[in-house]
Amino acid sequence: MVATRSFVPVSPDSDFPIQNLPFGAFRAGDETRLAVRLGDHVVDLRALAEAGSFDDAALADALAQPTLNALMGLGRPAWRAARATLLRLLAEDEPRLRDDAALRDRAIRPVAEVDVVMPVTIGDYTDFYSSREHATNVGIMFRGKDNALMPNWLHLPVAYHGRASSVVLSGTPVRRPSGQTKADDAEAPSFGPCRLLDYEYEMGFFTGPATRLGEPVPIDRATDHIFGMCIVNDWSARDIQKWEYQPLGPFLAKNFATTISPWIVTLEALEPFRCAGPAQDPEPLPYLRATGEQTYDIRLEVGLQTPAMDAPAPISLSNFRYLYWSMAQQLAHHTATGCPLNPGDLMASGTISGPTKESRGSMLELCWRGTEPIELPGGETRKFLQDGDTLVMRAWCEGDGYRIGFGECRGTIEPAL
Ligand code: MN
């Protein structure tokens, strides 16, 4: 039975009730420490581990590290044990931590008083392309209606290997990239600041434990290697992308910044929100076939705030469940060749677009390549992002009287160098 109330006060509309307990990290003095988020507080896992709160020595050691990689490497039994211990310790009626003033004050701190930092050393980053609606929309715009969905798309989860080095935490400013572009009517390409800067609303998952070179992960064991999820903004330079992408896919159009939300929500916390994804036709090949509910009902929202606005205005509402290919299928496909996984690899879903106009997951699609500008409160319009614009992505599961939220994934555009 999951505790539903903590002795730490949590407001009823918080993204982070005790049922959530997402993992992250914060900086205190010279040290980075792992934490779970609870309401407006962080719970210092190293402080709890050093006080003997976790029975298992390997788990206690992993929780005392400055990144989540060791914990991710331990696997689901350890992830479950950590969660069970934390749920027990933080419950309203549990006196051990509640009534130990010294440990409580050391371990539970207001989030406003610490710096939340990147909790994972990300080894590899892969970006999928798993929304049928997104792939269709982009295909129509780039190649025309007849070639919208490539012949492979319904048979395998398409992806490219991205750059882990430019994955940044929510709040990090994003500099407008410069690159090579060529206008349709220009004779020759030119180099300069991107003019069609866009976002892509995605969600990502972190992997663990490690697998060995040459050993695929079968689909029925794929979720054993998924620690938890975060929001991902795959910032995209559309004019650079359009000129460079054939035949090998995105390169500089995507490698200047990828922003993630700071709190990693575990599959255990998401379990009540498991649901079926879209029907798959044609039936996937056996190595991609899975039974049962394979995805999660996670609501997604994008807000845009220009320098003239006081608060972000919602420009898109969508849902993670629209994705055609599941995380298990992505992971099984990724490792089918024997490509190894390491704890802390990041895999992102690809832009999540839904069936309606408001559920489109990028400005390229919302504005249909600039032909239908977004109208903002106050009278401004946008086709693509301008310098000073701030993008705020949110995601949450709506429970009965509570929500399992991801917090926000935020970034502000700075002018090109
Ligand atoms: Mn993407």
Boltz pocket constraint, residues with backbone or C-beta under 6 A from the ligand:
constraints:
  - pocket:
      binder: B
      contacts: [[A, 127], [A, 128], [A, 200], [A, 202], [A, 234], [A, 350], [A, 351]]
      max_distance: 6.0
